[in-house]
Amino acid sequence: MRARLIAKPDVLRIVDLLRQEYEVLAPFRGRGRDTFFEAVTKANRDRIELHLPNPYYPPKRYVFPHIEKLMRIKQTDGTYELQPTLDETPRAIFGIRSCDVAGIDHLDRFYLGRDYRDTYYEHRRRNLFLVNVVCTDPEHDIDENCFCVCTDTGPAAKDHFDLQLMDLGDVYMAVAGTPKGESLFSDPVFQPAGPEHVERRRAILAETRRRFKTMTSWFAATVRYVSQGKILDKTWQEIGSRCLECGGCTYVCPACTCFTVSDRRVGPGEYERVRLWDSCALHGFTRMAGGHNPRHAVHDRRNRRFFRKLAHYFIQRELSMACVGCGRCVAVCHGDIGMPSVVEMIRRATVETESADAVAR
């Protein structure tokens, strides 16, 4: 990877360069803690911020929309004509956090990394340019619920970005992750970086890692317990009893992949097939066509959600864990069963069981 420096007043020059080829999405500040990604225009360009809380709504929607038109179906003279709807729009996400880069990488492995490739996802993904921003400001970038250091996804992404920006205090260090990212270095706004800048980067990252408040230190042990089937039913029931079945944890998760497909009539002899985000928390998610639901109990669905995210089988199959440590599930869950809480509940229950077994022996 090649590195360059860019002065802080010039950092939005990167946005200007990208807008020559891409629709650029960037982070903006709303009211209070609220932040959001929005298309950059001449009117809002100067309101872009890099140091601000991570938006609750993940930018994965630019490769995996929450509602996506797949095709139009026209009936003419007794025959059906299928017209796929493929989005070829070149997009660049400027200011995407490292946890969300890891989320898109997980989606890549799920939708593109096996025998069957999702054509709709593939078209969006190959036209996407990612500008990752490293979280270095503990007052703005790092939420009290962030735990990317436990999932090894942050505060600086190691790969899967086109360009990475890191605040070194007086300048930004720009690191190219792909040839597309490196091509931007031809602009004179970028200056060479020296060994002293690399050393400063290392020191800032080391200090930043110590500033995280949520440390899910039992994460690896929980993966082992879940994979070996050591979680007691009463633990899953305790977790499930807190679930309100709202689906919020799924809708804000950068790594969740579940969807459903629906056909709807849009005109005389004309139909539309759409794909929509779905959630394993919802009662109808596992309901079969005949009405039978093999996962009727809510704790059984919670069991499945965390098994899917933490079991070794899925980690081995997709080469990444379906949790990126962004902490969004903690923020939106009214039942306090975000990932850190569940890891702690499993840790507590397992330690108590193991202690009881030791006494019995």
N, C-alpha and C positions, 0 to 999 in steps of 0.2 A: 504494500500500500504506500502511496506517495502522499506527502503532507505539504501543505502550504499555510501561509498566514494571511488573514484578511482583517483590516482595521474595523473596529466596531461600527463606526459611522457608515462603512461601506457594505455591511453584511447584507443589506436588502438588495444590493446589486445582484446577488445570486438569484433572487426572485425575478428581477428584471431580465436576466439572461434566460431563465427557464420559461418565462412567459412568451418568449419568442417562438417556442415550440410546444409548450404544454399549457393546459389549464392548471393553474397552481392553486392548491388548497393550503391554507396557513392558519395558525392558531390566533385567536382573538380573545380579548377579555370581555366578559359580560358583566352582569350585576353580581356583587358579592364575590363568591368563590367561583361562580359559573364561568367556564371557558368553552370554546367551541372552534371547530374547523369550518372555514368558509372559503369560497372562491375569491381569489384576490382580484380586485379591480383598481382602477386609477383612483377611485374615491376612498377606498379603505386601505390602500397599500401602506400608508404611513402609520397605521394603527396595529400592524403586526407586532406581536411580542414573542420572545423566545423563552424568557423566564417567567413562567406562570403555572398554576396547577394544571395537571393533565386533565383534559376533558373527560367527563364521565362516559360520553358516547364515543366508542372507539372508532378510529379512522379505518378500520377493516371494511367498513361499508363501501369504500371506494373500489374494492375488489370483490366484495361479497355483499351486495346491497340487501337491505332488510326486505325490500320488495323488488323483485326483478322480473321483467317481462322476458320470457324465454322464446315464445313464438306466437304467431298469429295463424289461425286455422280458418280457411275460407272454404265454404261449400258452394260448388258451382256445378250445375247439371249432374248432380249425383256423385261428384268426385270431390275430394278434399285436397286443397293446396296448402302446404306447410311453408311458412316463411319464418325462418329463425331470426331472432333479434339479437345481433351481436354488437356489443359496445366497443368501438375501436378508438374512443377518444383518448388522446395522449394526456395523462395527468401526472402531476408532480405533487407530492405531499411534502411541504416545507415545514420542518419543525416537529416531525414525528418522534416520539420518545422511544427509547431503546426497548422497553417492554412491548410496545406496539409493533416494532420491527420484528421482534421474536414471535409475536402473534401472527403476523402475515407469513413469516417463515413456516410456522406450524400449518397454516392453511395451505401453503404451497405443497408441503409434504402430504397433506391429506387429499387435496384435489388434483395434484399433478404428480405425486411421487410413487404411484403404484400402477397396476395394470391398466386401469381406466382413468383417463384424463377428462376433467370437466371442461368442455369447450368454452363455455361462457366465462368461467373463471380465468381460463388461460388467455383469452383475448384481453380481458381487463388487466391481468397481471403483467403481460409482456409490454404493455403500454404505460407502465407505472414507473415513476422515478421517485426514489425515496431520499430525502435529506434528513438524516437523523441528527437530533440535538441531544448532547450528553447532559444529564441532570447533574448540575454542580451547585445550584443555589438552594441551600437547605430551607430557606424561608419561603421559597416559591415553588421550586421544582419537586421537592420531596415531601409528599404527604405523610402524615403519621401512619397511614395504612400501607404504605409502599413496602414491599419485601422482595424486590427484584434481586437483591444480593443473595437471597436464599434459593432462588431458581436459576441463578447464574445467567440472568438476562440483562443485567445493568449494574451500575448506572450508565455504562458505555457499551453499546452494542459492539460485538466483536466482528460481525460480518452481516451479510444480507442487506446492506444499504448501498446506495450509489455514492453518496457523499455524507460525511459526518462532520458536524461542527461542535467544537468544545471551547467554552469560555475560559481563557487563560488569565483573565483579569483586565489587561489592557488591549488584548487582541483575541480573535478567534483562531483556533487551529482548525484547518479544513483537511480532512483525510479522505482520499478517494478510495472507494471500495470496488468500483467497476471501471471499465474503460469509459463508459458514459460520464461517470463522475469526474474522471481525470481530464476529460476533454474541456471541462470548464476552466481548468488551470491555464489555458491559453490566454485568458483575459488578463490584462495588466493589473487588475485590482488585487490579484493574488501575488504574494511575495514569498521567497524561499523561507523555510523553517530550519532552525539549527538544533544541535544537540541539547542546548539549554532549554529550548521549548519542549522537547520530548521529555526531558527530566521534570520540567514543571508540570506537564500533563500527568506524569506518573504520581507526583506528590499530591496533586489536587484530587485525583481519583482515590488514592489511599485515604485521604482525609474525608472525602465525601462518603466513602463506604462506612466510616465510623459514625456518620451522622444519622443513619437510618434508625428509626424508633421501633419498628416492628421487626423482630428477628425470630423467624420461625425455624428455630434451630433443630427441631425434631422432624423436619421435612423428609429427610432421607430415611429415617426410621419408619415414618408413616407409609412411605412407598413400600417398604419391606413388609410391614404388617398387612397392608391392603393386598399386596401381591400374594402373600402366603395364606390369606383367608383367616387371619387371626383376630379380626374385628368381631366382637360379640354382637349378637342380634340386639341386645338391649342398648348398645351404644348407637347403632343405626336408628333404633326407635327413638332414642333421646334426640338425635339430630333431626329426624323426620318430624317429631312433635313440634319443633320450632318453625318448620317451614310453612309459609303462608301460601305457597303455590302461585306466586305472582309471576315467576319467570324472570324477574329482574336480574338475577345473577347471570343468567344465560345471555340476556340481551346486551349487557355491558361487558361481557367477557371477550377479549380479543382473540381467544383461541377456540371458542365454541363453533361447531360446524353444522349443527343440526338444522334441517329445513323441512318444509312440507311443500307439496306442489298442488296447485288448484287450477281448474279450468273454469272460465267464466264467459258468459255470452256478452258480446260488446255491440252486436248489431244483427240484423237479419242474415242468417247463414254465416255469421262470423264470430269466432271465438278467440279467446286469448288464454295462453297458459302462463301462469306466473309462479315464481318460487318465492317463498316467504320464510323468514326465520321462524324456527320452532324451538320449544324448550322442553327438556326432559322433566322439568318441574310440573308441567301442566298435565292434568288428569287424562286428557285425550291423546297424549303423545304416543302411548303404547297400546291404545285401544285398537282392536282388530276390526275387520269389516263386519264380522258377525256380532260384534258388540262385546266380545270377551276381552278383558284387560288383564294380561298376565302380571302387571305391576300396578294393581289397584291401590295398595297401601302407599301413602306418601313416603314413608320411611324406605320403602323398597326402591322408589324412584331416586331418593337422595343417595341411597346405597349405590345405585347405578351411576349417578353423576360423578361421585368421587372415585368410584372404581375406574370409570372411564378416564379420569384425569390423572390418577396416581398409579394404576396397576402397571407392573413391569411389562405385561403383554403388549399394551398399547404404546408404551414408551419405546419398546424394542421395534414394534412395527413401523412407527412413524418417526423414530429417531429423535423425538423431542417430547417433553411432557406438555400436556394440554393446560398448563398454568404458567403464566409469565410473570407473576408477582406484582401486577399493577395495583392490586388492592381495591379495584372497583367493586368487587363482590362484597367486600366489607362495608363499603360506603352505602350501598343500596339495600342491603339485606336488613329487614325489620326484625328478623328472628335471630340475628347474630350468629349465623352459620356461614359466614364467609370462610375462605380457605384457612386463614390462620386460626380461627376459633375451632374449626373442625380438627385441624392437626393437634391442637391442644387437648380437645376432648378425647381424641383417640389416644394421645400420649398418656393422659391421666387414667383412662380406663384400662389401658394395657399395663401400666405400671402397677395399678391396684390388683389386677388379675395375677400378674407375675409374682407380686409380693404374697398374695394369698396362697398361690401354689407352693411357694418356697416354705411358708409356715406349715402347710399340710404335709410336706415331705419331712 
